[in-house]
């Protein structure tokens, strides 16, 4: 059974930094696409960053220049380095992993997994 576990969250003062980690267990496959989402109180879940197997990364505009997503040396480990944190970054952050595969009939399909989420709180 595939599990994603986030760590590294907590309470930090505005302007500070946190480094979130996402560790995947129970899979021998390399995921094609790993993502970080967040959901703030009263807001919809938002895609924050994504990274594909090649290492190419994308970010939502509000975090560009402050957040960096990267893959670790361990298999299917992904990090989110968050610098210059602002109170509006306060949210529950979720790790998401996507795997593309070929079905028994030869068609492409995909499956995704979610972590339970981890709280990040930025005080002013």
RANORWO-V14030 format. One record per residue. RES is the residue in three letters. SS is DSSP state (A for helix, B for strand, O for the rest). OMEGA is omega in whole degrees, 0 to 359 (NA if undefined). D_CENTER is the distance of its C-alpha to the mean C-alpha in whole Angstrom. Layout:
# RANORWO-V14030
res: <RES:RES>
ss: <SS:SS>
omega: <OMEGA:OMEGA>
d_center: <D_CENTER:D_CENTER>
This chain:
# RANORWO-V14030
res: <UNK:UNK:UNK:UNK:UNK:UNK:UNK:UNK:UNK:UNK:UNK:UNK:UNK:UNK:UNK:UNK:UNK:UNK:UNK:UNK:UNK:UNK:UNK:UNK:UNK:UNK:UNK:UNK:UNK:UNK:UNK:UNK:UNK:UNK:UNK:UNK:UNK:UNK:UNK:UNK:UNK:UNK:UNK:UNK:UNK:UNK:UNK:UNK:UNK:UNK:UNK:UNK:UNK:UNK:UNK:UNK:UNK:UNK:UNK:UNK:UNK:UNK:UNK:UNK:UNK:UNK:UNK:UNK:UNK:UNK:UNK:UNK:UNK:UNK:UNK:UNK:UNK:UNK:UNK:UNK:UNK:UNK:UNK:UNK:UNK:UNK:UNK:UNK:UNK:UNK:UNK:UNK:UNK:UNK:UNK:UNK:UNK:UNK:UNK:UNK:UNK:UNK:UNK:UNK:UNK:UNK:UNK:UNK:UNK:UNK:UNK:UNK:UNK:UNK:UNK:UNK:UNK:UNK:UNK:UNK:UNK:UNK:UNK:UNK>
ss: <O:O:B:B:B:B:B:O:O:B:B:B:B:O:O:O:O:B:B:B:B:B:B:B:B:O:O:O:O:O:O:O:B:B:B:B:B:B:B:O:O:O:O:O:O:B:B:B:B:B:B:B:O:O:O:O:B:B:B:O:A:A:A:O:O:O:B:B:B:B:B:O:O:O:O:O:B:B:B:B:B:B:O:O:O:O:A:A:A:O:B:B:B:B:B:B:B:B:B:B:B:B:O:O:O:O:O:B:B:B:B:B:B:B:O:O:O:B:B:B:B:B:B:O>
omega: <181:176:175:182:178:175:175:179:179:181:180:179:178:183:180:184:172:177:178:177:175:180:180:176:175:181:175:185:170:181:184:189:176:190:169:173:172:177:179:179:179:181:177:177:187:173:183:184:175:178:180:187:180:184:177:185:176:183:170:188:186:182:180:182:181:182:176:177:182:174:178:178:177:182:176:173:181:182:171:176:184:179:179:185:180:177:179:173:180:183:166:182:183:172:181:180:182:176:175:182:178:180:179:176:175:179:178:175:181:177:180:181:182:168:182:180:179:185:170:180:180:181:179:NA>
d_center: <19:16:14:10:10:8:11:12:12:16:18:19:21:21:21:19:16:13:11:8:8:7:10:12:15:18:17:19:18:15:13:13:10:7:4:2:6:8:12:15:18:20:18:16:12:11:9:8:7:7:9:12:14:16:14:14:11:12:11:12:16:15:13:15:17:15:11:10:8:10:10:13:16:16:15:12:10:7:7:7:10:11:15:18:16:18:19:18:14:15:13:11:7:6:4:6:8:11:15:18:21:25:27:30:32:30:28:24:22:18:16:13:11:9:9:11:10:10:13:13:16:18:22:24>
